[in-house]
């Protein structure tokens, strides 16, 4: 019997946002929970995120956006995944996201949104439930 392949999650910061304390806490919590985490660091473009996600064969992409550019950046990542035939990669986000923006982002295909102040246990639970 073969062991189940571990979940692989890309965690990144897109755009000009330079605040990475929260995203590093999420990455650490996921690692502690047995998830393989690829952290791309600050100032990534949507194109860089998608390219890395495909190269690393991840199950999901988690993006932190505190800059207010979530309505552009998250849908752009989804669009690029579709263009690359990789729309099976789940996208979730976190950061400062106003209530009014959540329905539009979910309609675009963002699977889950974790706002500032959400406990890392909620993110870990969501990711663990992605297992095929």
N, C-alpha and C positions, 0 to 999 in steps of 0.2 A: 504494500500500500504506500503510495507516495504522499508526502506531506503537501498540504494545500499551499499553493503559491501565495506568498504574502502580498497584501495590498501595497501598491506603489502609488504615492501621491506626490504631485508637484505642488510646492507651496511657493508663492512668489508675490512680489510687489511690482505692480505695473504703473507706468507713468512717472511723474515727477515727485511723488510722495516719498519722503525720506524717513518716515517714522516706522521703525521695524521691531519695536519691542514686543508688541502683541503678536505679530506673525511668528516671531521666534519662539514665543511661549507655546503657540499652537503647534509649531513644528516639533518642539520638544515633547509635548504631551502625546502627539501621535507616535513619535518614536518610542516613547515609554510604553505605549499600548501595543507595540509590536508591528507598527506600520512602517514600511520603507518610505522615507521622506527624501525628496530631492528639493533642496531649497535653492532658489535661483538668485536670491539677493535683491538689492534695490535697483530701481530705475530700468526695469525690463520693458520692452515693447511687447505688444500683443503677438507680433510675429516671432520674437525670441521665445516667448512662453510656449507657443504652439509647437515650434520647432523642437524645443527641448522635450516637451511632453511626448511627442511622437518618437523621438530618438530614445527616450528612456522607457517607452512602453508603459506609461502610467495608466491607472484606472480612473484617476480624477485629477483635476486642477483646482486648487484652492487659492484664491487671490484676495489680497488685502488692499483695500482702496480707502484712503483717508482724505484724498485730495478733492473729492467732489466730482471726479470724472468717471464714476461708476457707470453712468448711463451710456457712455461711449465705450469704455474699456471692456466691460464684461460682455456686451453683445458682439464686440469686435472679435474677441477671442472665440466665441461660439461660431461666428461667421467663418473665421479662418479654419477652425476645426472641420467645419462642413466642407469647405473648399478642398481640404486635404483628405476627405473621406474618413475622418476620425471623429465623427460626431457621437461615437459610443463612449468617448471620454467625458465623464461627468464634470460639470463646472459648478463650483460653489464659491461664495464670496463672503467677505466680512469687512467691517469697518463702519464708517459713518454713512449710513444709508437712510434717508428720510422715509417715513411711512408711505408717502405718496409715490415713491419710486419703486417700491417692492413689487406691486402687481405687474408693472411693465417689465421688470427684469426677469421675473418668473415666467411671464408669457414669452419672453425671448429665449427661454431655455435654461436659465440659471436654476439649478436644482434646489439650492438652499442658500439663505442669507443669514449670517450671524453678525449681529450688530455689536458695537462697542459695549463691553460689560458682560457679554455672554461668557459663561464658564467654559473652560476647555473641555470639560466632560461632555458637554452637548455636542461639540465638534467631533470628538472622538466617537461618540455614539453614532452620529450620522455617518461618519466614514466607515465604521465597522459594519454598518448595515448595507454598505455598497457591495459587500462580498457576493460574487456571482453564485 
